[in-house]
């Protein structure tokens, strides 16, 4: 499956330290989504082992604030 997101979303993801691997088909790099909130921001199941700059931990809840990751989930449900 080709994963495509709008260029302005990619541009907003300037802190990506994974080289946009998710856009190159590497689904293993995607954090597992627990659910999405009303703002369409994904909550992930656990904090990834690698230090992603888009992770926000609030108590026991972990959010992914990566614009590309959120768009991939909201558009493709993966």
C-alpha atoms as a printed R data frame, in Angstrom:
   type eleno elety resid chain resno       x      y      z
1  ATOM     1    CA   UNK     A     1   0.000  0.000  0.000
2  ATOM     2    CA   UNK     A     2   1.280  3.432 -0.876
3  ATOM     3    CA   UNK     A     3   1.179  5.768  2.107
4  ATOM     4    CA   UNK     A     4   0.735  9.354  1.067
5  ATOM     5    CA   UNK     A     5   0.197 12.471  3.124
6  ATOM     6    CA   UNK     A     6  -0.018 16.095  2.081
7  ATOM     7    CA   UNK     A     7   3.297 17.902  1.721
8  ATOM     8    CA   UNK     A     8   2.388 20.518  4.346
9  ATOM     9    CA   UNK     A     9   1.963 17.711  6.906
10 ATOM    10    CA   UNK     A    10   5.390 16.303  6.056
11 ATOM    11    CA   UNK     A    11   6.861 19.804  6.331
12 ATOM    12    CA   UNK     A    12   5.298 20.153  9.801
13 ATOM    13    CA   UNK     A    13   7.143 17.010 10.904
14 ATOM    14    CA   UNK     A    14  10.541 18.654 11.015
15 ATOM    15    CA   UNK     A    15  11.771 16.793 14.131
16 ATOM    16    CA   UNK     A    16  11.512 13.297 12.610
17 ATOM    17    CA   UNK     A    17  14.588 11.294 13.609
18 ATOM    18    CA   UNK     A    18  13.494  8.183 11.698
19 ATOM    19    CA   UNK     A    19  14.003  9.619  8.217
20 ATOM    20    CA   UNK     A    20  10.273  9.389  7.443
21 ATOM    21    CA   UNK     A    21  10.567  5.603  7.350
22 ATOM    22    CA   UNK     A    22   6.787  5.303  7.746
23 ATOM    23    CA   UNK     A    23   6.295  7.008  4.379
24 ATOM    24    CA   UNK     A    24   8.684  4.548  2.754
25 ATOM    25    CA   UNK     A    25   6.520  1.578  3.750
26 ATOM    26    CA   UNK     A    26   8.221  0.654  7.030
27 ATOM    27    CA   UNK     A    27   5.121 -0.069  9.107
28 ATOM    28    CA   UNK     A    28   7.278 -1.544 11.885
29 ATOM    29    CA   UNK     A    29   8.335  1.970 12.853
30 ATOM    30    CA   UNK     A    30   4.726  3.015 13.571
31 ATOM    31    CA   UNK     A    31   3.715  3.107 17.213
32 ATOM    32    CA   UNK     A    32   0.719  0.902 17.978
33 ATOM    33    CA   UNK     A    33  -2.428  3.004 18.357
34 ATOM    34    CA   UNK     A    34  -4.679  2.440 21.355
35 ATOM    35    CA   UNK     A    35  -7.346  4.898 20.217
36 ATOM    36    CA   UNK     A    36  -7.822  8.364 18.789
37 ATOM    37    CA   UNK     A    37  -9.265 11.241 20.792
38 ATOM    38    CA   UNK     A    38 -11.799 13.883 19.717
39 ATOM    39    CA   UNK     A    39  -8.973 16.060 18.325
40 ATOM    40    CA   UNK     A    40  -7.908 13.167 16.073
41 ATOM    41    CA   UNK     A    41  -4.670 12.754 18.027
42 ATOM    42    CA   UNK     A    42  -3.591  9.164 18.512
43 ATOM    43    CA   UNK     A    43  -2.981  7.657 21.898
44 ATOM    44    CA   UNK     A    44  -0.410  4.894 21.659
45 ATOM    45    CA   UNK     A    45  -0.251  1.706 23.696
46 ATOM    46    CA   UNK     A    46   3.185  2.268 25.192
47 ATOM    47    CA   UNK     A    47   6.135  4.588 24.943
48 ATOM    48    CA   UNK     A    48   8.477  3.342 22.207
49 ATOM    49    CA   UNK     A    49  11.973  2.243 23.147
50 ATOM    50    CA   UNK     A    50  13.554  4.722 20.746
51 ATOM    51    CA   UNK     A    51  13.461  8.361 21.787
52 ATOM    52    CA   UNK     A    52  10.935  9.879 19.393
53 ATOM    53    CA   UNK     A    53  10.614 13.635 19.726
54 ATOM    54    CA   UNK     A    54   6.853 13.522 19.171
55 ATOM    55    CA   UNK     A    55   5.931 11.434 22.219
56 ATOM    56    CA   UNK     A    56   3.956 13.145 24.977
57 ATOM    57    CA   UNK     A    57   3.428 11.264 28.216
58 ATOM    58    CA   UNK     A    58   0.676 12.489 30.511
59 ATOM    59    CA   UNK     A    59   0.439 10.267 33.572
60 ATOM    60    CA   UNK     A    60  -0.067  6.749 32.283
61 ATOM    61    CA   UNK     A    61  -1.329  7.962 28.901
62 ATOM    62    CA   UNK     A    62   1.080  8.285 25.974
63 ATOM    63    CA   UNK     A    63   0.250 10.397 22.916
64 ATOM    64    CA   UNK     A    64   1.952 10.618 19.568
65 ATOM    65    CA   UNK     A    65   2.064 14.220 18.372
66 ATOM    66    CA   UNK     A    66   3.762 13.415 15.065
67 ATOM    67    CA   UNK     A    67   1.734 15.086 12.309
68 ATOM    68    CA   UNK     A    68   2.605 12.352  9.802
69 ATOM    69    CA   UNK     A    69   1.746  9.485 12.204
70 ATOM    70    CA   UNK     A    70  -1.563 11.071 13.106
71 ATOM    71    CA   UNK     A    71  -2.440 11.603  9.436
72 ATOM    72    CA   UNK     A    72  -1.514  8.013  8.561
73 ATOM    73    CA   UNK     A    73  -3.826  6.719 11.271
74 ATOM    74    CA   UNK     A    74  -6.665  9.105 10.474
75 ATOM    75    CA   UNK     A    75  -6.446  8.463  6.727
76 ATOM    76    CA   UNK     A    76  -5.538  4.750  6.557
77 ATOM    77    CA   UNK     A    77  -6.410  3.427 10.056
78 ATOM    78    CA   UNK     A    78  -2.979  1.838 10.423
